[in-house]
């Protein structure tokens, strides 16, 4: 099922539409957003002179720092009376980043998410269980409005309260579920502990995102629930979920909604554009937003893009699944590694559960990394008694050896009892930084 003809359009048609919309977007911010007018002026850019998509490479970047410095409404391109909704980041590392929406923005976003749900396996008349958090986070309301736009029975459960989630899945019989992959794994475990087989539910598809997750995590979730698990991408600064979506037919890259968002991949250090297929930092420019258009936003997410027709029939540029974030990359004794790479290999070890955390510490002014993992329930029950300490020690050394060979990093591993690490009811906390913390 294809919801919009642009999804199967030729490159010529798509790029002609993108150029037209880019011109209008640059004119809008030049006229109504002092921040962008000054940035464009300093670069000597006149919006009237944009005649080619290649010229986007000369436009200024926008960063999260810029959004915080313009807090709360400095990047709005319309009068505040036209704003019908705001979303914001958590602001855990500073002021939150605030995003505004006009009624047209909400309608456009709903249509984009409806397309994404269809790409992921949803159909009008289906029932969608939405376990993304509602509120200032864009995930819950983003999927909600898209689901309603598509004509699905939408169950706005939000995150947490797992017992109720399980009850509603059993009673309402949804065909599609949405949430973070880490929380979905947590939900499956709670079902199993309650004597409920997740594979026996009505679920057929999962739309998971809001955090990087590995191919091994996909395999684990698909096996647990007997579903097709697909990745959805978006971020509030660009609009929210729906910027790109992985199709259930191929499960091999996410289709970007190119009629609304222009994608680039840059080297995060040189800021130079990278060719298709090469990993770098994703940069997005919105093409149709009214309230808060954004120009060349540096997302911090690491991925690549490629251009090819998919088995699902769509011709849009595909982005790879996000490998990690620029600021989440760990440098361990000179080797670069992302948590998702570590996760991929941990999930090949049957004696471990899929839960882990990386703890960053300082030892004599040297940065050190400790990987905390949990043993599986089966392994825990099999090693009780005098041999437990030896077998757990051996397992830790086995994991250290695996990561040394697979990721080329040396990490100290501690194996803990089942259910000892915190469980996620939203985005999983994979990195805990203890460095430079004041100890009273």
Secondary structure, DSSP 8 states (H G I E B T S, - for coil): --S-GGGG--HHHHHHHHHHHHHHHHHHHHHH-HHHHHHHHHTT--GGG--SGGGGGGS--B-HHHHHHTTTTTT--S-GGG--EEEE---TTSS--EEEE-HHHHHHHHHHHHHHHHHTT--TT-EEEE-S--SSSHHHHHHHHHHHHHT-EEE---S--HHHHHHHHHHH--SEEEE-HHHHHHHHHHHHHTT--GGGSS--EEEEESS---HHHHHHHHHHHTSEEEEEEEETTTTEEEEEEE-TTT-SSEEE-TTTEEEEEE-TTT--B--TT--EEEEEEESS-SSS--SSEEEEEEE-EE----TTS--S-EE----EEGGG-EEETTEEE-HHHHHHHHTT-TTEEEEEEEEEEEETTEEEEEEEEEE-HHHHHHS-STTHHHHHHHHHHHHHHHHHHHH----EEEEE-TT-S---SSS---EEE-TT----
